[in-house]
Amino acid sequence: MLLAEFQKSDVWLSLVVVLKISSLFLLMLTEEEKDFITFWEEYSDKQKKISYQITSGLPFGLAFALPVLVALLFHNWYKRMSYISNSQVVVVFITVMIIALFISIFRKKFQWEQNDQLYKELKFREKKIDAADS
């Protein structure tokens, strides 16, 4: 009985209006999100290219490879270490460079996927706002 009386009252009606308005404010896009949408529409194809992923991600990949390369170049500093011949040094160097390349490409592809997912979510919210305004 109390619930039925409450639903008939003006308080219930004003509460419903406030909730609808607050949900619209939650759907609105911030300036940062709008800037990201315009940025992603312009640069998403460029960032998807493998050449861009290699050039922009290689410093991060080399940051992982640098300690191994330093240890490889100065392999004589630790006397108990087993002997590494020149051919083994070349093989390890090539392997470390391949790993650095893989890390750089994988990281940039992962970032691209995250940005693309965010873009799709923001576009969905934008469509939802446009539908609510109509």
Buried (B, 14 or more C-beta within 10 A) or exposed (E): EEEEEEEEEEEEEEEEEEEEEEEEEEEEBEEEBEEBBEEBEEEEEEBBEEEBBBEBBBEEBBEBBEEBBEBBEEBEEEEEEEEEEEEEEEEBBEEBBEBBBEBBBEBBBEBBEEBBEBBEEBBEBBEEBEEEEE
